Amino acid sequence: LGRYDFVVVGAGSAGCVVASRLSGDHHQDPGVSVLLIEAGPSNQVFQVRSPFITCNHLQNSQRDWAFRTVAQACTDDRVSHWPRGKTLGGSSSINSMLYVRGDPRNFDQWATEYGCDGWSYKEVLPYFLKSENYVGPNNAEGFHSQGGPLHVSHMADANFRTKELSERFVASCRAAGISHNEDYNGASQEGASLCQCTVGNA
């Protein structure tokens, strides 16, 4: 393999960012060499590059580590599939290109209960905003931004072929008593919402 200044093992979302930051314009020495290693086959295939259409083909595939949980007492001792990506891009390559940051309460729990300084939602939100180039309805002001490297689009865009079906699903949820959430990457994640995706015009 040769010699490298840095070796990054794991080319998921975080590993790719680390490798990018260590190399090129982000590093003081543009001649630095970085090796990024990932298990599994290439992500340059239709199943990975086509959001929503082929998501069932990626779970439990050669691009999924296909972990299983231990028996969960709260689910009558069921064992659940815990998909984790095994290809360049990691789990972001097998999640149908959905963009979901995580519940703000979980970040706050890391900070308050587990002592993870700097990991409260208020502290990590600026980094989400810095990374994002959001194109969609601004239903949650202060929770989205433009200009970052990660293109985030919204299912409300008429260019999405599944827009009408998705809107009907959200309407059905409302009819069933599930609250509507305009933006699950806003202040709260609870409720039925149209998806946000890491999809953009090439």
Secondary structure by P-SEA (a helix, b strand, c coil): ccccccccccccaaaaaaaaaacccccccccbbbbbbbccccccccccccccccccccccccccccccccccccccbbbbbbbbbccccccccccccccccccaaaaaaaaccccccccccccaaaaaaaaccccccccccccccccccbbbbbcccccccaaaaaaaaaaaaaaacbbbbccccccccccbbbbbcccccc
